[in-house]
Amino acid sequence: MGKVRVAGFSVSVDGFGAGPDQSLQDPLGVNGPELFQWFFPTRTFRLMQGKDDGETGVDDRFAQRAMEGFGAFILGRNMFGPVRGEWPDDAWKGWWGDNPPYHAPTFVLTHHPRAPIEMLGGTTFHFVTGGIKQALDMARRAAGEEDVKIGGGVSTVRQYVEAGHVDEIHLALSPVVLGRGEALFSELDLRALGYRTVEHVATERATHLVLAK
């Protein structure tokens, strides 16, 4: 059985993992894209956009690690999209177009049932109404010997960390101050939960920190 990992999760120096007021116009929240200035120039991200360019180096290596080795993904409802409450129809299929970047079974936490959606590239979105443990059990079965990635957003990561399910956390600490947003680790005692820093590398755009138990 593989690990359960958070990887490539950007956080501001004042502890926010997303900006406030997420919407169709601001999917990462207001000022949220500032957290990802380490990621956007990388070759890994540019390839995801269908481009054959981009920077290599440390940031790109961490970006690659954040997307490789996963047999399943778990997302919160907000990470999947801005639609709230009951699904009005089947029109919304995620932020990513016809070919999302996951290429594996992806389990979306929600309170409202919806039929699975098969996308191009091997991604199938499954909507889970039974909570974080049910989603994790389903993701583990789907992943087999590969890892499961807790893809976000902030609330989903917090729930899995607090419940003790996450083996490893890779944070990209971006040198920006958001002021407001979704606090990633507020009132979570990571030391008491067993985490320690096992790797840290600084670049011009971020400090990469890997926490593990």
Order of alpha helices (4+ residues) and beta strands (2+ residues): beta-beta-alpha-alpha-beta-alpha-beta-beta-beta-alpha-beta-alpha-beta-beta-beta-beta
